[in-house]
Amino acid sequence: MSPGARPSRSRGNTKQKPEKTWVAVEEYMDELLISSDAALDAARKANEAAGLPDIAVTPSQGKFLYLLARMRGAHHILEIGTLGGYSTIWLARALPADGRLITMEAEAKHCDLARANVARAGLGARVDFRLGEALDLLPELAAEGLEPFDFAFIDADKENTAEYFKWAVRLARPGAAIVVDNVVRDGEVADAATSDERVQGIQRFLDALAGEPRVSATTLQTVGSKGYDGFTLALVTTQGDAGVGGWFR
Ligand SMILES: C[S@@+](CC[C@H](N)C(=O)[O-])C[C@H]1O[C@@H](n2cnc3c(N)ncnc32)[C@H](O)[C@@H]1O
């Protein structure tokens, strides 16, 4: 974490240690199903060498995102929370050559590393890096009047997840998929009395999700080298706010 950064920016993982079996199964599956990959390996090494926190998605989670985006036939992807671009590389690979991914990151050091990692992976032309607080960048993006997104991955500060989700719905086309990471947090999400602000942020997001008639969603719990956590997958079933920045023409 760079000096002065808010602690929540670098604490995306669970508190409990992963069980040995979860890690062994993950390694077994990765060995069988995920080919070794020079660009992704180089990105991980560069991020580690630069002292970035170890909070990127795992290879199996990255491939899962890649498969979801490919199944969706995504052309326009929004990512909130770039870190060193590890998930960005997975998602950008799911795009066709004329596809575009916009990724938002508050830390300049993270953004610079991600840019270098993505360029090394040969994906620089498909990825548009936006440096700043996502809550400032999202209204600017809406004002640009770009094509709506058909896939979004939300993986930044958990306290603002509800707002990121509302923006993602607003900027999405019908049929878009929205994935939100780290929503289970060692099971603490089910604790109504939690004092953890990140967990409270996820609870606010889940309340917003439950009250949003334009999406259909579910949450899957996960275990692995990153501990016990989970992600929410939402499908935007009907059109978002009409007329916002010309998104729905
Ligand atoms: C969990 S990491 C993202 C990991 C990345 N998606 C991956 O899997 O490779 C979260 C990132 O969100 C960034 N972040 C935190 N708060 C933010 C904010 N308000 N606006 C934009 N980015 C933010 C952090 O600096 C950090 O790099």
The ligand as an ORCA input file, in Angstrom:
! r2SCAN-3c Opt
* xyz 0 1
  C      -9.007     -5.770     -4.395
  S      -8.069     -4.609     -5.267
  C      -8.489     -4.935     -6.957
  C      -7.926     -6.242     -7.432
  C      -8.053     -6.444     -8.920
  N      -9.440     -6.371     -9.345
  C      -7.516     -7.808     -9.278
  O      -8.191     -8.786     -8.980
  O      -6.407     -7.894     -9.857
  C      -8.901     -3.115     -4.989
  C      -8.315     -1.910     -5.698
  O      -9.295     -0.855     -5.626
  C      -8.616      0.356     -5.442
  N      -9.538      1.322     -4.804
  C      -9.877      1.393     -3.500
  N     -10.730      2.399     -3.292
  C     -10.946      2.971     -4.493
  C     -11.745      4.066     -4.928
  N     -12.461      4.776     -4.068
  N     -11.752      4.366     -6.244
  C     -11.009      3.640     -7.133
  N     -10.226      2.597     -6.772
  C     -10.193      2.274     -5.474
  C      -7.443     -0.003     -4.538
  O      -6.424      0.980     -4.622
  C      -7.039     -1.366     -5.083
  O      -6.028     -1.247     -6.048
*
